[in-house]
Amino acid sequence: MKLRSLLTALALVATGFFTSAHAEPLAPGTVAPDFAMKNLAGADVRLADYKGKVVILDFWATWCGPCIASFPHTQKLAAKYKDQGVVVLASGTSDTIAKFREWIPANQPKYLDLVFAWDTHERDSATFADRAASKLYGVTGIPTQFVIGRDGVIVGVIVGNGGEKDPRTEAALAKAGVNVDGAIVAQADEKAKVAAAAAAERAKNPPPPFRETYGKLKAGELVPDFEVITPEGKTAKFSDFAKGKTVILDFWATWCGPCQQAMPHYEKLSHDYAAKNVIVLGVCSFDTREAYDKWVITNRTKYTFQTVFDPIGKPASGDKAAMLKTVMLQLTRGVTTPLPTTLVINAEGKFVGFYVGYGDTTHDTLANLLMIAGVDVSVAERPMKFYPAGSTIKPAVAPKTD
């Protein structure tokens, strides 16, 4: 991603990964489970309220950049097909009720044909695990849409959203009996065939769940030093924490739901691997100092691994120079990745690899990288499949010769 894409990337810096009670979302052919939500008026909203309609159930959160970016396209679909009894129910999940109450009234005028509501099992609550997206629908990442027919049966599941060029939702609407342009359906069918072939190849030869090139930083290269601000407000350097240690370097933000869900995992790792000279260092990025300080006060006894703040904070819109000074872009030299992004750096200060998001595969991914870094990972903690160093780095293309 080049400099011209940085501002767009900042808006999309949250990728909605989160753990789920299911290994994958509910499949087409399944009856869509009913569940209760709330709207701004305080009224109950249920899926059953739209019996006889074709419903696009769209799970989203205010922290999820791709979710917000998908709404203009979803609004167009809602307006285009509402005369055929199609309703878009935008069900907020994995976020706080306060955030929904703030975001919805500020943005509803742009999306007049979307029905906004939220799951009452909000983030950080005692009942968070009971949220419908995870417990009932098996959602592991957002945005995820379920297209539900008039009989209440799921006819299509769309994970992620490609915007205007993504025909999957309309193709699913066609399966629900909605009159959709045949060219759009044909386009979706072709994309589905390509995706199925790619999935079959991945199943046959699973790719490593991490990468060994992070922007322009490559495995085996020394990680450049950088400055951070400690919870006490003092300036420190990465080397102050990392010298002679294997580092799990996690880029996170207070507004990033998956980042917060990953915190207990990294807290456990910080204790489990302390005797093996491994530390966890969380760098709060693309966030405000006020939000970071508040988070530290709230969580100082809950999380004991070291968290620090990127001095640049949250660059102002259009400030490319500030973006380039953020810790992440210092390391990548011009590339940004979604939060959370986690790097492993070995005891010699050399980059090993990184991964994005947090979910069911995180444990194996991180264990693999720690093993490459030379950490003694117990047999019980080792990944099911080990990928040695160099597994993800493509060999250089030899120049053509006459």
QUIKATA-V123803 format. One line per field, one symbol per residue. ss: DSSP state (2 for helix, 1 for strand, 0 for the rest). phi: phi as a letter, one per 40 degrees, with the letter a starting at -180 (. if undefined). A space follows every 50 residues. Layout:
BEGIN
ss->???
phi->???
END
This chain:
BEGIN
ss->00222222222001011000000000000010000111000001112222 00011111110000222222222222222222220111111100002222 22222222220001111110000000022202222000001101111100 00111111100022200222222220000002222222222222222222 22220000001011001100010000111000001112222200011111 11000022222222222222220222011111110000222222222220 00000111100000000002222220222222000000101111100001 11111100000222222222220000002220000000000000000000 00
phi->.cdccccccccbccbcbacbcbcacdcdgcccccacbbbdcgccbbcccb dgbcbccbcaacccddcccccdccccccccbccbgcbbbcccafaccdcc ccccccbddcbcccccaaccccdgccbdccccdcccbgcbabcbbbcbcc cgccbabbcgacgdccccccccccccgccbdccccccccccccccccccc ccccbdcdcbbbbbgccbdgcccccacbbcdcgccbbdccccdgbcbccb caacccdcccccddccccccccbdcbgbbbbcbcbfacccccdcccccbc ccbbccbbbcdcgbdcdgccccdcccddccccfhbbbcccbbbbbcccgb cbiaabgaaccddccccccccccgccccdcccccbbbcdgcbcccccccc bc
END
